[in-house]
């Protein structure tokens, strides 16, 4: 009878150790998958950024064109205002 109880205790301990190792292994696999997923997400974000660079360049070129046109219009308006003020200063009686 005592041998039966000792055998059951040993089998119980072996089963407990097996369950412990199985859960430990599953935990390590879970952490490995999380690690790989995290790096995969970083790669996805970097790829998205890389894909957006041409759009950013085109947007910047369009804005540069707009700024150039605006600056040229301001310069032309300033020059015509300056020329008009010079004309008025040269002929004060015509105004």
C-alpha positions as CSV (number, residue, x, y, z in Angstrom):
1,X,0.0,0.0,0.0
2,X,2.8,2.4,0.9
3,X,4.5,1.6,-2.4
4,X,1.3,2.6,-4.2
5,X,1.1,5.9,-2.5
6,X,4.8,6.6,-3.1
7,X,4.4,5.7,-6.8
8,X,1.3,8.1,-7.0
9,X,3.3,10.9,-5.4
10,X,6.2,10.3,-7.8
11,X,3.9,10.3,-10.8
12,X,2.2,13.4,-9.5
13,X,5.5,15.2,-9.1
14,X,6.6,14.1,-12.7
15,X,3.3,15.4,-14.1
16,X,3.6,18.7,-12.2
17,X,7.1,19.1,-13.5
18,X,5.9,18.3,-17.1
19,X,3.1,20.8,-16.8
20,X,5.5,23.4,-15.5
21,X,7.9,22.9,-18.4
22,X,5.1,22.9,-21.0
23,X,3.8,26.2,-19.6
24,X,7.3,27.7,-19.5
25,X,7.9,26.7,-23.1
26,X,4.5,28.1,-24.2
27,X,5.4,31.4,-22.4
28,X,8.8,31.6,-24.2
29,X,7.1,31.0,-27.5
30,X,4.6,33.7,-26.8
31,X,7.4,36.2,-25.9
32,X,9.3,35.2,-29.1
33,X,6.2,35.8,-31.2
34,X,5.6,39.2,-29.5
35,X,9.2,40.1,-30.2
36,X,9.0,39.2,-33.9
37,X,5.7,41.0,-34.2
38,X,7.1,44.2,-32.7
39,X,10.0,44.2,-35.2
40,X,7.6,43.4,-38.0
41,X,5.5,46.4,-37.0
42,X,8.6,48.7,-37.0
43,X,9.4,47.4,-40.5
44,X,5.9,48.2,-41.7
45,X,6.1,51.7,-40.3
46,X,9.4,52.4,-41.9
47,X,8.1,51.1,-45.2
48,X,5.1,53.4,-45.0
49,X,7.4,56.4,-44.3
50,X,9.6,55.4,-47.2
51,X,6.6,55.2,-49.5
52,X,5.4,58.7,-48.4
53,X,8.7,60.4,-49.3
54,X,7.8,61.0,-53.0
55,X,4.4,62.5,-52.0
56,X,6.2,64.8,-49.6
57,X,8.7,65.9,-52.3
58,X,5.9,66.6,-54.8
59,X,3.9,68.5,-52.2
60,X,7.0,70.6,-51.3
61,X,7.6,71.3,-55.0
62,X,4.0,72.5,-55.4
63,X,4.3,74.7,-52.4
64,X,7.6,76.1,-53.6
65,X,6.0,77.0,-57.0
66,X,3.2,78.7,-55.1
67,X,5.6,80.6,-52.9
68,X,7.7,81.7,-56.0
69,X,4.6,83.0,-57.7
70,X,3.4,84.9,-54.6
71,X,6.9,86.4,-54.1
72,X,7.1,87.5,-57.7
73,X,3.6,89.1,-57.5
74,X,4.6,90.9,-54.3
75,X,7.8,92.2,-55.9
76,X,5.9,93.3,-59.1
77,X,3.3,95.1,-56.9
78,X,6.0,96.8,-54.8
79,X,7.9,97.9,-57.9
80,X,4.8,99.3,-59.5
81,X,3.9,101.1,-56.3
82,X,7.4,102.5,-56.0
83,X,7.3,103.6,-59.7
84,X,3.9,105.3,-59.1
85,X,5.2,107.1,-56.0
86,X,8.3,108.3,-58.0
87,X,6.0,109.5,-60.8
88,X,3.8,111.4,-58.3
89,X,6.9,112.8,-56.6
90,X,8.2,114.0,-60.0
91,X,4.9,115.6,-61.0
92,X,3.2,116.9,-57.8
93,X,0.7,119.1,-59.7
94,X,-0.8,116.3,-61.8
95,X,-2.2,114.3,-58.9
